[in-house]
């Protein structure tokens, strides 16, 4: 076997393994998953078209750590420019959800097919407040800086 072919085989095996492993990380669709996916796609498309009408807020593309009493330790939000919201915490699994602007000071995201709307306020570059519409709840965040490691459970 030529050294080029041997080298190609060395790189091909890990690549194939990575593809197989990544395929296993997907979420299985529950019964009726097609309808759920269609609803989520419609919500995502609506949020993206609404977002285009408003300027991008300064908190987009930044990692935000919750300092809200009662939130899981290390609760994290990243509002990505492509309309994806990454939510995670040190004690839970991550979630990706569509998000978008619905007014100059309001955003909407979807959690488990439920749309959540919040008024945002950023009085300082390192702080973010989300006021959930329809509930007396405020969420407070500070901009995360690297490196960050989840706190050890006590």
N, C-alpha and C positions, 0 to 999 in steps of 0.2 A: 504494500500500500504506500502511495506517495505521501510525503510529509504534508503536502497541501490538503489531501483528503483526510489524513489523520487529524490535522488541525481543525478542519471543518467539522468532523465528528465530535471533537472535544467541545466545540461551541454549540453544536446543534442539540446535544442531549440536555444541557441545562435550559436552553431556550424552550424546548418541548416540555420539559418538566414545569417550567414557570407558567406556560400557557395552561397546562392541565390543572395546576394548583389555583391559578386565577379563576378558572371556570368553576371550581368548587366553592369559591367565595361568594358566588351570586346568591341572591335571595330566591327561594322557591316561591312561585306564585300560588297563593291559596285559590280555592275554588272561587270562581268569579273574579280572578285576578285581572282578566282582560278588561272588565268594566272598570275596575279600580285604576288600572294603568291609563285607560282612556280619559277618565275624570282627571287624573293627575296631569296628563299631557295637556288637557284643555286649560286647567288652572295655570300651568306653567307658561303656556303660550299667551294667555291673557296677561299674566304678570309681566312677561317680557315686553309685550307691546305697550303696556301702560308705562313701564320703566323708561322706554325710549323718549317719552315726552318730558321727563324731568332730569335735571342735572344729577350726575353721580355724587352721592354724599361722600364726605371725606373718610368715613369709617370703612368703606369698601376696600377689600384687599388686605385688611389688617386682622390680626388675631386678637380676640377680646375675651378676657377672663372675667367670670362673674364674681362680684363681691356682694351678691344679694343673699341675705340671710335665708337659709333653708334650701339653697341650691346645692347640688352635689359638689363635693370638693373638685376643684379643677374644671368646673363647667366652662366650656369654651365655645365661642361662636366665631365663624369666619364667613363673612358675606363676600362671596367671590363675584368678580366682574361679569362672569358668564351667566349669572342668575342662579347659581347654586349656593346654598347655605350649608356649611358643615357644622354640625353640632356634636359635641363630645364631652365627656367628663372622665375623671380618673376612675370612677366606679361603674361606668356604664359602657354600652357599645355606641359607636358613632352612628350618626344619621345624616344622610344627604337629602336636602329638600329644595324644591324650587322657591325662589323669593323674587320680589320685585317691588318697585316703587308704585304707589297708588295715588300719591299726592306729594307735593314738595317736602312735606315733613312726616310722611307715613309710608310704612313698608308692609308687605304681606308675605307670609310664607305658609307652607302647608306641612302639617304634622299628622301623619296617619289619615290622610284625606280631609283633614279639618283645616280650613283656612284660618290663620291667625293674623290679625292686623294690629299694628302698634305704631304709635306716634314716637318718633325719635327726637332726641335732643343731644347735642354735643356742645356743651358750653366751653370745654377745653379740649385740645387735641388728644389727650390721653384718657378721656372719660366718655362714656356713652350711656345714655338712659333710654330705656324702652318702656313706654306706657302702653300696656295691653288694652286695646279698645274693648269696652263692654264689661271689663272687670276692674276692680280697684287694685291693680297690681302694677308695680313698677319694678323693673329689673335694672340693676346697676352693673356696669362693666368698666374695667380698666384695660388699657392696651397692654397686651402681653409682649414681653421682650425675650429674645433668645439669649441664652439657653433657658428653657423652663422644663422642670421635671415635676411630675405629680407629687404632692406631699405624701409621705408614708402614712398608712392608716394608723390610728392611735388606739 
